Amino acid sequence: FFSLWLGNNDALGWATNGGVTTDATNVLTDKATFSMLYSNLINALTAGGQKGVVGTIPDVTAVPYFNTVTVSALLAAAKAINPAAVAVFIQTGTGVRAATSEDLIRLPFQTAGLFGTGTIPYGLDPRNPIANNWVLDKDEIIRVKDYVNSYNSTIKSLANSKGLAVADTYTYLNMVKAGIAIQGININSAFITGGAFSLDGVHLTPRGNAVIANVFIDAINSKYNSTIPSIDITKYRGVKFPDK
């Protein structure tokens, strides 16, 4: 029996680099290539009739990394210093424009010390926009979602053809983003306080991992009529706050 949760980084590296490819770690894997490689792996894992569980790839835009530093918050901060500020300007693949709520700013931008600096204020003037790599713009979001949906179609199709269980982490983590109560604990994708994601805004906390482990357990039990007990997520922490 095997468990397989593979493919996240085929989209994540590209997305967390603002939809910009600079090296092999941030390439958006070609759909046909992903399908071929995943198929080869599944065929190898099931060559002897083995059963198992596979996980879908989460929506990369559902993590705090892309939902903490918002365009509206940046503009409000700029207006507090300079009421004349009218927009946040970003560089996209098609040119410079004013950012909207459909564009996602990467989490590290808040500590980069760039916004509003310079003779021509960075990000507040179309002559000095926020660089493309700091933003996953609306067109890049459409593209990465399309690729993730394609990857997940491959995963589900191959799993069904081999009679494998499917842990749909894509759907579940989108539920977490909206907020969900699990075993009496409220969990969401808010940065630091949400309980599910760690301080890098991408990877799960111990509690988040326990939650996802239960998604896999539920999928296994449902598919194979097994009775693996659920994990008590209250025994695992979210982000650990300092004592003082």
C-alpha atoms as an extended CHARMM CRD file, in Angstrom:
* protein
*
       244  EXT
         1         1  PHE       CA              0.0000000000        0.0000000000        0.0000000000  PROA      1               0.0000000000
         2         2  PHE       CA              1.3010000000        3.4630000000       -0.8250000000  PROA      2               0.0000000000
         3         3  SER       CA              0.4000000000        7.1110000000       -0.3210000000  PROA      3               0.0000000000
         4         4  LEU       CA              1.3470000000        9.6970000000       -2.9260000000  PROA      4               0.0000000000
         5         5  TRP       CA              1.0140000000       13.4740000000       -2.6720000000  PROA      5               0.0000000000
         6         6  LEU       CA              3.1290000000       14.7740000000       -5.5040000000  PROA      6               0.0000000000
         7         7  GLY       CA              3.0090000000       17.6760000000       -7.9400000000  PROA      7               0.0000000000
         8         8  ASN       CA              2.6340000000       20.7470000000       -5.7320000000  PROA      8               0.0000000000
         9         9  ASN       CA              5.9640000000       22.1960000000       -6.8000000000  PROA      9               0.0000000000
        10        10  ASP       CA              5.1150000000       21.7940000000      -10.4670000000  PROA      10              0.0000000000
        11        11  ALA       CA              3.0100000000       24.9360000000      -10.0160000000  PROA      11              0.0000000000
        12        12  LEU       CA              4.0650000000       26.4010000000       -6.6690000000  PROA      12              0.0000000000
        13        13  GLY       CA              7.5890000000       27.5020000000       -7.6050000000  PROA      13              0.0000000000
        14        14  TRP       CA              6.3390000000       29.4420000000      -10.6100000000  PROA      14              0.0000000000
        15        15  ALA       CA              3.5360000000       31.0550000000       -8.6330000000  PROA      15              0.0000000000
        16        16  THR       CA              5.6850000000       32.0430000000       -5.6440000000  PROA      16              0.0000000000
        17        17  ASN       CA              8.1220000000       33.7060000000       -8.0370000000  PROA      17              0.0000000000
        18        18  GLY       CA              5.3310000000       35.9080000000       -9.3220000000  PROA      18              0.0000000000
        19        19  GLY       CA              4.7570000000       33.9010000000      -12.4800000000  PROA      19              0.0000000000
        20        20  VAL       CA              8.3260000000       34.5440000000      -13.6140000000  PROA      20              0.0000000000
        21        21  THR       CA             10.6850000000       31.7380000000      -14.6240000000  PROA      21              0.0000000000
        22        22  THR       CA             14.3390000000       32.3620000000      -13.7660000000  PROA      22              0.0000000000
        23        23  ASP       CA             15.6330000000       28.8100000000      -13.2230000000  PROA      23              0.0000000000
        24        24  ALA       CA             14.5550000000       25.1700000000      -12.9480000000  PROA      24              0.0000000000
        25        25  THR       CA             12.9450000000       25.7050000000       -9.5330000000  PROA      25              0.0000000000
        26        26  ASN       CA             10.2410000000       28.0290000000      -10.8510000000  PROA      26              0.0000000000
        27        27  VAL       CA              9.1330000000       26.4230000000      -14.0940000000  PROA      27              0.0000000000
        28        28  LEU       CA              5.4360000000       25.7480000000      -14.6420000000  PROA      28              0.0000000000
        29        29  THR       CA              5.5200000000       22.1140000000      -15.7200000000  PROA      29              0.0000000000
        30        30  ASP       CA              4.0520000000       21.4350000000      -19.1390000000  PROA      30              0.0000000000
        31        31  LYS       CA              0.6890000000       19.6630000000      -18.8520000000  PROA      31              0.0000000000
        32        32  ALA       CA              1.6050000000       16.8000000000      -21.1740000000  PROA      32              0.0000000000
        33        33  THR       CA              4.9200000000       16.3050000000      -19.3810000000  PROA      33              0.0000000000
        34        34  PHE       CA              3.1770000000       16.1790000000      -16.0120000000  PROA      34              0.0000000000
        35        35  SER       CA              0.6550000000       13.6470000000      -17.3130000000  PROA      35              0.0000000000
        36        36  MET       CA              3.3840000000       11.4230000000      -18.7520000000  PROA      36              0.0000000000
        37        37  LEU       CA              5.5830000000       11.4880000000      -15.6430000000  PROA      37              0.0000000000
        38        38  TYR       CA              2.6960000000       10.9900000000      -13.2150000000  PROA      38              0.0000000000
        39        39  SER       CA              1.3480000000        8.1340000000      -15.3180000000  PROA      39              0.0000000000
        40        40  ASN       CA              4.7600000000        6.4550000000      -15.3560000000  PROA      40              0.0000000000
        41        41  LEU       CA              4.9790000000        6.7460000000      -11.5780000000  PROA      41              0.0000000000
        42        42  ILE       CA              1.4830000000        5.3760000000      -10.9560000000  PROA      42              0.0000000000
        43        43  ASN       CA              2.1100000000        2.4870000000      -13.3230000000  PROA      43              0.0000000000
        44        44  ALA       CA              5.3030000000        1.6260000000      -11.4570000000  PROA      44              0.0000000000
        45        45  LEU       CA              3.6510000000        1.8590000000       -8.0380000000  PROA      45              0.0000000000
        46        46  THR       CA              0.7340000000       -0.3670000000       -9.0780000000  PROA      46              0.0000000000
        47        47  ALA       CA              2.6960000000       -2.8260000000      -11.2210000000  PROA      47              0.0000000000
        48        48  GLY       CA              2.0930000000       -5.6150000000       -8.7150000000  PROA      48              0.0000000000
        49        49  GLY       CA             -1.5520000000       -4.7570000000       -8.1200000000  PROA      49              0.0000000000
        50        50  GLN       CA             -0.7820000000       -2.5420000000       -5.1360000000  PROA      50              0.0000000000
        51        51  LYS       CA             -3.4660000000       -0.2430000000       -3.7970000000  PROA      51              0.0000000000
        52        52  GLY       CA             -2.9640000000        3.2010000000       -2.3740000000  PROA      52              0.0000000000
        53        53  VAL       CA             -4.1270000000        6.7750000000       -1.9650000000  PROA      53              0.0000000000
        54        54  VAL       CA             -3.1650000000        9.8250000000       -4.0050000000  PROA      54              0.0000000000
        55        55  GLY       CA             -3.6520000000       13.4790000000       -3.1440000000  PROA      55              0.0000000000
        56        56  THR       CA             -4.7230000000       16.2510000000       -5.4690000000  PROA      56              0.0000000000
        57        57  ILE       CA             -2.6670000000       19.4260000000       -5.7710000000  PROA      57              0.0000000000
        58        58  PRO       CA             -3.9440000000       22.3790000000       -3.7080000000  PROA      58              0.0000000000
        59        59  ASP       CA             -4.9500000000       25.6940000000       -5.2300000000  PROA      59              0.0000000000
        60        60  VAL       CA             -1.6700000000       27.5920000000       -4.8800000000  PROA      60              0.0000000000
        61        61  THR       CA             -3.5240000000       30.9090000000       -4.6290000000  PROA      61              0.0000000000
        62        62  ALA       CA             -5.4220000000       29.7770000000       -1.5160000000  PROA      62              0.0000000000
        63        63  VAL       CA             -2.4180000000       30.0660000000        0.8180000000  PROA      63              0.0000000000
        64        64  PRO       CA             -1.5620000000       33.0580000000        3.0680000000  PROA      64              0.0000000000
        65        65  TYR       CA              1.5030000000       33.7350000000        0.9250000000  PROA      65              0.0000000000
        66        66  PHE       CA             -0.8230000000       35.3640000000       -1.6010000000  PROA      66              0.0000000000
        67        67  ASN       CA             -3.6180000000       36.6730000000        0.6120000000  PROA      67              0.0000000000
        68        68  THR       CA             -1.9070000000       38.6580000000        3.3670000000  PROA      68              0.0000000000
        69        69  VAL       CA             -0.3570000000       41.6610000000        1.6020000000  PROA      69              0.0000000000
        70        70  THR       CA             -3.3050000000       43.0880000000       -0.3000000000  PROA      70              0.0000000000
        71        71  VAL       CA             -3.4700000000       45.8800000000       -2.8420000000  PROA      71              0.0000000000
        72        72  SER       CA             -6.0350000000       47.7150000000       -0.7120000000  PROA      72              0.0000000000
        73        73  ALA       CA             -3.8230000000       47.5300000000        2.3880000000  PROA      73              0.0000000000
        74        74  LEU       CA             -0.8170000000       48.8580000000        0.4700000000  PROA      74              0.0000000000
        75        75  LEU       CA             -2.8200000000       51.7460000000       -0.9460000000  PROA      75              0.0000000000
        76        76  ALA       CA             -4.2840000000       52.5850000000        2.4640000000  PROA      76              0.0000000000
        77        77  ALA       CA             -0.7860000000       52.6720000000        3.9680000000  PROA      77              0.0000000000
        78        78  ALA       CA              0.3980000000       54.9260000000        1.1490000000  PROA      78              0.0000000000
        79        79  LYS       CA             -2.5540000000       57.2910000000        1.5480000000  PROA      79              0.0000000000
        80        80  ALA       CA             -1.8820000000       57.5790000000        5.2830000000  PROA      80              0.0000000000
        81        81  ILE       CA              1.4810000000       59.1340000000        4.4030000000  PROA      81              0.0000000000
        82        82  ASN       CA              0.5420000000       60.8070000000        1.1470000000  PROA      82              0.0000000000
        83        83  PRO       CA             -3.1890000000       61.4050000000        0.6010000000  PROA      83              0.0000000000
        84        84  ALA       CA             -2.4530000000       62.1370000000       -3.0500000000  PROA      84              0.0000000000
        85        85  ALA       CA             -1.6320000000       58.4720000000       -3.7500000000  PROA      85              0.0000000000
        86        86  VAL       CA             -4.1900000000       57.1720000000       -6.2270000000  PROA      86              0.0000000000
        87        87  ALA       CA             -3.1790000000       53.5900000000       -7.0270000000  PROA      87              0.0000000000
        88        88  VAL       CA             -0.6360000000       50.8160000000       -6.6550000000  PROA      88              0.0000000000
        89        89  PHE       CA              1.1000000000       50.2320000000       -9.9680000000  PROA      89              0.0000000000
        90        90  ILE       CA              2.4430000000       46.8670000000      -11.0870000000  PROA      90              0.0000000000
        91        91  GLN       CA              4.4830000000       45.5480000000      -13.9770000000  PROA      91              0.0000000000
        92        92  THR       CA              2.7360000000       42.6880000000      -15.7740000000  PROA      92              0.0000000000
        93        93  GLY       CA              3.5360000000       40.6040000000      -18.8010000000  PROA      93              0.0000000000
        94        94  THR       CA              1.4670000000       42.9910000000      -20.9040000000  PROA      94              0.0000000000
        95        95  GLY       CA              2.7010000000       46.2580000000      -19.4440000000  PROA      95              0.0000000000
        96        96  VAL       CA              2.2840000000       48.5790000000      -16.4680000000  PROA      96              0.0000000000
        97        97  ARG       CA             -1.1470000000       49.1520000000      -14.9380000000  PROA      97              0.0000000000
        98        98  ALA       CA             -2.9210000000       49.9190000000      -11.6910000000  PROA      98              0.0000000000
        99        99  ALA       CA             -3.2880000000       46.8380000000       -9.5030000000  PROA      99              0.0000000000
       100       100  THR       CA             -6.7190000000       45.5680000000       -8.4840000000  PROA      100             0.0000000000
       101       101  SER       CA             -8.0510000000       43.1010000000       -5.9290000000  PROA      101             0.0000000000
       102       102  GLU       CA             -7.6730000000       40.4220000000       -8.6120000000  PROA      102             0.0000000000
       103       103  ASP       CA             -3.8820000000       40.7060000000       -8.3710000000  PROA      103             0.0000000000
       104       104  LEU       CA             -2.0300000000       38.9280000000       -5.5620000000  PROA      104             0.0000000000
       105       105  ILE       CA              1.0440000000       40.3830000000       -3.8570000000  PROA      105             0.0000000000
       106       106  ARG       CA              3.6450000000       37.9500000000       -2.5110000000  PROA      106             0.0000000000
       107       107  LEU       CA              4.0160000000       37.7830000000        1.2760000000  PROA      107             0.0000000000
       108       108  PRO       CA              7.7360000000       38.7580000000        1.4010000000  PROA      108             0.0000000000
       109       109  PHE       CA              6.9510000000       42.1160000000       -0.2130000000  PROA      109             0.0000000000
       110       110  GLN       CA              5.8110000000       43.4760000000        3.1560000000  PROA      110             0.0000000000
       111       111  THR       CA              9.3510000000       43.2140000000        4.5520000000  PROA      111             0.0000000000
       112       112  ALA       CA             11.2670000000       43.9930000000        1.3540000000  PROA      112             0.0000000000
       113       113  GLY       CA             11.5000000000       47.6950000000        2.2130000000  PROA      113             0.0000000000
       114       114  LEU       CA             10.7200000000       48.7630000000       -1.3410000000  PROA      114             0.0000000000
       115       115  PHE       CA              7.2060000000       50.1770000000       -1.3430000000  PROA      115             0.0000000000
       116       116  GLY       CA              7.0630000000       53.9510000000       -1.6300000000  PROA      116             0.0000000000
       117       117  THR       CA             10.8390000000       54.4080000000       -1.6840000000  PROA      117             0.0000000000
       118       118  GLY       CA             12.8360000000       56.4670000000       -4.1590000000  PROA      118             0.0000000000
       119       119  THR       CA             12.4930000000       59.8490000000       -5.8180000000  PROA      119             0.0000000000
       120       120  ILE       CA              9.7390000000       58.2980000000       -7.9180000000  PROA      120             0.0000000000
       121       121  PRO       CA              7.9080000000       56.3210000000       -5.1860000000  PROA      121             0.0000000000
       122       122  TYR       CA              8.2080000000       52.6070000000       -5.8620000000  PROA      122             0.0000000000
       123       123  GLY       CA              4.8360000000       51.0920000000       -6.6830000000  PROA      123             0.0000000000
       124       124  LEU       CA              2.9820000000       54.3970000000       -6.5140000000  PROA      124             0.0000000000
       125       125  ASP       CA              3.9010000000       55.8030000000       -9.9090000000  PROA      125             0.0000000000
       126       126  PRO       CA              3.5340000000       54.0680000000      -13.2810000000  PROA      126             0.0000000000
       127       127  ARG       CA              7.1240000000       55.0680000000      -14.0500000000  PROA      127             0.0000000000
       128       128  ASN       CA              8.3520000000       52.9160000000      -11.1410000000  PROA      128             0.0000000000
       129       129  PRO       CA              5.9210000000       49.9860000000      -10.7350000000  PROA      129             0.0000000000
       130       130  ILE       CA              6.2010000000       46.9620000000       -8.4670000000  PROA      130             0.0000000000
       131       131  ALA       CA              8.2630000000       44.4280000000      -10.4080000000  PROA      131             0.0000000000
       132       132  ASN       CA              6.5460000000       41.4950000000      -12.0680000000  PROA      132             0.0000000000
       133       133  ASN       CA              8.1710000000       38.9110000000       -9.7950000000  PROA      133             0.0000000000
       134       134  TRP       CA              6.4960000000       40.4160000000       -6.6920000000  PROA      134             0.0000000000
       135       135  VAL       CA              2.9860000000       39.9880000000       -8.0750000000  PROA      135             0.0000000000
       136       136  LEU       CA              0.8970000000       37.0980000000       -9.3260000000  PROA      136             0.0000000000
       137       137  ASP       CA             -1.3530000000       39.1440000000      -11.5640000000  PROA      137             0.0000000000
       138       138  LYS       CA             -4.8490000000       38.1740000000      -12.6370000000  PROA      138             0.0000000000
       139       139  ASP       CA             -3.7100000000       36.6980000000      -15.9570000000  PROA      139             0.0000000000
       140       140  GLU       CA             -1.0340000000       34.6170000000      -14.2330000000  PROA      140             0.0000000000
       141       141  ILE       CA             -3.6260000000       33.4500000000      -11.7060000000  PROA      141             0.0000000000
       142       142  ILE       CA             -5.8660000000       32.2300000000      -14.5260000000  PROA      142             0.0000000000
       143       143  ARG       CA             -2.9090000000       30.4020000000      -16.0380000000  PROA      143             0.0000000000
       144       144  VAL       CA             -1.7170000000       28.6700000000      -12.8720000000  PROA      144             0.0000000000
       145       145  LYS       CA             -5.2520000000       27.6410000000      -11.9240000000  PROA      145             0.0000000000
       146       146  ASP       CA             -5.7060000000       26.1430000000      -15.3810000000  PROA      146             0.0000000000
       147       147  TYR       CA             -2.5030000000       24.1450000000      -15.0040000000  PROA      147             0.0000000000
       148       148  VAL       CA             -3.3790000000       22.9230000000      -11.5050000000  PROA      148             0.0000000000
       149       149  ASN       CA             -6.8290000000       21.8700000000      -12.7120000000  PROA      149             0.0000000000
       150       150  SER       CA             -5.1830000000       19.9560000000      -15.5530000000  PROA      150             0.0000000000
       151       151  TYR       CA             -2.7410000000       18.2600000000      -13.1780000000  PROA      151             0.0000000000
       152       152  ASN       CA             -5.6130000000       17.2800000000      -10.8930000000  PROA      152             0.0000000000
       153       153  SER       CA             -7.6330000000       15.8810000000      -13.7850000000  PROA      153             0.0000000000
       154       154  THR       CA             -4.6530000000       13.6670000000      -14.5960000000  PROA      154             0.0000000000
       155       155  ILE       CA             -4.3190000000       12.5650000000      -10.9680000000  PROA      155             0.0000000000
       156       156  LYS       CA             -8.0130000000       11.7200000000      -10.5950000000  PROA      156             0.0000000000
       157       157  SER       CA             -8.2460000000        9.9580000000      -13.9450000000  PROA      157             0.0000000000
       158       158  LEU       CA             -5.2400000000        7.7440000000      -13.2670000000  PROA      158             0.0000000000
       159       159  ALA       CA             -6.4130000000        7.0290000000       -9.7260000000  PROA      159             0.0000000000
       160       160  ASN       CA             -9.8290000000        5.9780000000      -10.9740000000  PROA      160             0.0000000000
       161       161  SER       CA             -8.3240000000        3.7470000000      -13.6580000000  PROA      161             0.0000000000
       162       162  LYS       CA             -6.2470000000        1.9500000000      -11.0120000000  PROA      162             0.0000000000
       163       163  GLY       CA             -8.9270000000        1.8190000000       -8.3250000000  PROA      163             0.0000000000
       164       164  LEU       CA             -7.0140000000        4.0920000000       -5.9450000000  PROA      164             0.0000000000
       165       165  ALA       CA             -8.3780000000        6.3440000000       -3.2210000000  PROA      165             0.0000000000
       166       166  VAL       CA             -8.2420000000       10.0980000000       -3.8470000000  PROA      166             0.0000000000
       167       167  ALA       CA             -7.6420000000       12.6100000000       -1.0570000000  PROA      167             0.0000000000
       168       168  ASP       CA             -9.0020000000       15.8390000000       -2.5220000000  PROA      168             0.0000000000
       169       169  THR       CA             -6.7590000000       18.3500000000       -0.7910000000  PROA      169             0.0000000000
       170       170  TYR       CA             -7.5680000000       20.9480000000       -3.4610000000  PROA      170             0.0000000000
       171       171  THR       CA            -11.1980000000       21.1220000000       -2.3910000000  PROA      171             0.0000000000
       172       172  TYR       CA            -10.4590000000       20.7590000000        1.3070000000  PROA      172             0.0000000000
       173       173  LEU       CA             -7.8560000000       23.5260000000        1.5270000000  PROA      173             0.0000000000
       174       174  ASN       CA            -10.2110000000       25.8650000000       -0.3160000000  PROA      174             0.0000000000
       175       175  MET       CA            -12.7260000000       25.0930000000        2.4430000000  PROA      175             0.0000000000
       176       176  VAL       CA            -10.0220000000       25.9130000000        4.9920000000  PROA      176             0.0000000000
       177       177  LYS       CA             -9.4200000000       29.2320000000        3.2440000000  PROA      177             0.0000000000
       178       178  ALA       CA            -13.0430000000       30.1860000000        3.8530000000  PROA      178             0.0000000000
       179       179  GLY       CA            -12.8690000000       28.9260000000        7.4480000000  PROA      179             0.0000000000
       180       180  ILE       CA            -13.9370000000       25.5970000000        8.8750000000  PROA      180             0.0000000000
       181       181  ALA       CA            -14.5600000000       24.0900000000       12.3190000000  PROA      181             0.0000000000
       182       182  ILE       CA            -12.7900000000       20.7740000000       12.8790000000  PROA      182             0.0000000000
       183       183  GLN       CA            -13.0860000000       18.8250000000       16.1250000000  PROA      183             0.0000000000
       184       184  GLY       CA            -14.2520000000       21.9940000000       17.8560000000  PROA      184             0.0000000000
       185       185  ILE       CA            -11.3630000000       24.1180000000       16.5520000000  PROA      185             0.0000000000
       186       186  ASN       CA            -11.7960000000       26.9310000000       14.0520000000  PROA      186             0.0000000000
       187       187  ILE       CA             -9.1710000000       26.8140000000       11.3110000000  PROA      187             0.0000000000
       188       188  ASN       CA             -8.6700000000       29.1200000000        8.3540000000  PROA      188             0.0000000000
       189       189  SER       CA             -5.9050000000       30.3240000000        6.0630000000  PROA      189             0.0000000000
       190       190  ALA       CA             -5.2340000000       33.6450000000        7.7960000000  PROA      190             0.0000000000
       191       191  PHE       CA             -1.5330000000       34.3320000000        8.2240000000  PROA      191             0.0000000000
       192       192  ILE       CA             -0.2500000000       33.4030000000       11.7220000000  PROA      192             0.0000000000
       193       193  THR       CA             -3.6590000000       33.2520000000       13.4240000000  PROA      193             0.0000000000
       194       194  GLY       CA             -5.4630000000       30.8050000000       11.1230000000  PROA      194             0.0000000000
       195       195  GLY       CA             -3.8160000000       27.7160000000       12.5770000000  PROA      195             0.0000000000
       196       196  ALA       CA             -3.3520000000       25.8630000000        9.2920000000  PROA      196             0.0000000000
       197       197  PHE       CA             -0.3010000000       27.4760000000        7.7100000000  PROA      197             0.0000000000
       198       198  SER       CA              3.1750000000       28.1460000000        9.0490000000  PROA      198             0.0000000000
       199       199  LEU       CA              5.0970000000       31.4150000000        9.0290000000  PROA      199             0.0000000000
       200       200  ASP       CA              6.2770000000       31.0360000000        5.4340000000  PROA      200             0.0000000000
       201       201  GLY       CA              2.6390000000       31.2920000000        4.3550000000  PROA      201             0.0000000000
       202       202  VAL       CA              2.8830000000       28.1370000000        2.2430000000  PROA      202             0.0000000000
       203       203  HSD       CA              3.6490000000       25.0410000000        4.2950000000  PROA      203             0.0000000000
       204       204  LEU       CA              1.3310000000       23.5890000000        6.8900000000  PROA      204             0.0000000000
       205       205  THR       CA              1.7010000000       23.7700000000       10.6570000000  PROA      205             0.0000000000
       206       206  PRO       CA              1.6870000000       20.5380000000       12.6940000000  PROA      206             0.0000000000
       207       207  ARG       CA             -2.0600000000       21.0740000000       13.1450000000  PROA      207             0.0000000000
       208       208  GLY       CA             -2.5050000000       21.7200000000        9.4380000000  PROA      208             0.0000000000
       209       209  ASN       CA             -0.6490000000       18.5140000000        8.6510000000  PROA      209             0.0000000000
       210       210  ALA       CA             -2.8700000000       16.6160000000       11.0800000000  PROA      210             0.0000000000
       211       211  VAL       CA             -5.9340000000       18.0130000000        9.3210000000  PROA      211             0.0000000000
       212       212  ILE       CA             -4.6420000000       16.9040000000        5.9150000000  PROA      212             0.0000000000
       213       213  ALA       CA             -3.6600000000       13.5040000000        7.3060000000  PROA      213             0.0000000000
       214       214  ASN       CA             -7.3260000000       13.0520000000        8.2220000000  PROA      214             0.0000000000
       215       215  VAL       CA             -8.3250000000       13.9130000000        4.6470000000  PROA      215             0.0000000000
       216       216  PHE       CA             -6.1080000000       11.0400000000        3.4980000000  PROA      216             0.0000000000
       217       217  ILE       CA             -7.4400000000        8.7280000000        6.2180000000  PROA      217             0.0000000000
       218       218  ASP       CA            -11.0440000000        9.5170000000        5.2840000000  PROA      218             0.0000000000
       219       219  ALA       CA            -10.2980000000        8.8100000000        1.6150000000  PROA      219             0.0000000000
       220       220  ILE       CA             -8.6860000000        5.4670000000        2.4770000000  PROA      220             0.0000000000
       221       221  ASN       CA            -11.5400000000        4.4270000000        4.7650000000  PROA      221             0.0000000000
       222       222  SER       CA            -14.1410000000        5.4040000000        2.1920000000  PROA      222             0.0000000000
       223       223  LYS       CA            -12.4550000000        3.5880000000       -0.6910000000  PROA      223             0.0000000000
       224       224  TYR       CA            -11.3540000000        0.4210000000        1.0630000000  PROA      224             0.0000000000
       225       225  ASN       CA            -13.9730000000        0.1310000000        3.8300000000  PROA      225             0.0000000000
       226       226  SER       CA            -11.1850000000        0.3180000000        6.3900000000  PROA      226             0.0000000000
       227       227  THR       CA            -11.4480000000        1.7270000000        9.9080000000  PROA      227             0.0000000000
       228       228  ILE       CA             -8.2800000000        3.7440000000       10.4200000000  PROA      228             0.0000000000
       229       229  PRO       CA             -8.9840000000        6.1250000000       13.3240000000  PROA      229             0.0000000000
       230       230  SER       CA             -8.8640000000        9.8660000000       12.7560000000  PROA      230             0.0000000000
       231       231  ILE       CA             -6.0730000000       11.9470000000       14.2520000000  PROA      231             0.0000000000
       232       232  ASP       CA             -6.9190000000       14.1740000000       17.2140000000  PROA      232             0.0000000000
       233       233  ILE       CA             -5.8560000000       17.5450000000       15.8100000000  PROA      233             0.0000000000
       234       234  THR       CA             -6.0770000000       19.1890000000       19.2420000000  PROA      234             0.0000000000
       235       235  LYS       CA             -2.8200000000       17.4230000000       20.0950000000  PROA      235             0.0000000000
       236       236  TYR       CA             -0.9970000000       19.3840000000       17.4120000000  PROA      236             0.0000000000
       237       237  ARG       CA             -0.2050000000       23.0840000000       17.4720000000  PROA      237             0.0000000000
       238       238  GLY       CA             -0.6600000000       25.8390000000       14.9440000000  PROA      238             0.0000000000
       239       239  VAL       CA              1.8390000000       28.7030000000       14.8930000000  PROA      239             0.0000000000
       240       240  LYS       CA              3.6620000000       28.7580000000       18.2120000000  PROA      240             0.0000000000
       241       241  PHE       CA              3.5210000000       32.1450000000       19.8980000000  PROA      241             0.0000000000
       242       242  PRO       CA              6.3020000000       33.2590000000       22.2710000000  PROA      242             0.0000000000
       243       243  ASP       CA              5.6200000000       32.9070000000       25.9930000000  PROA      243             0.0000000000
       244       244  LYS       CA              6.5340000000       36.5320000000       26.6180000000  PROA      244             0.0000000000
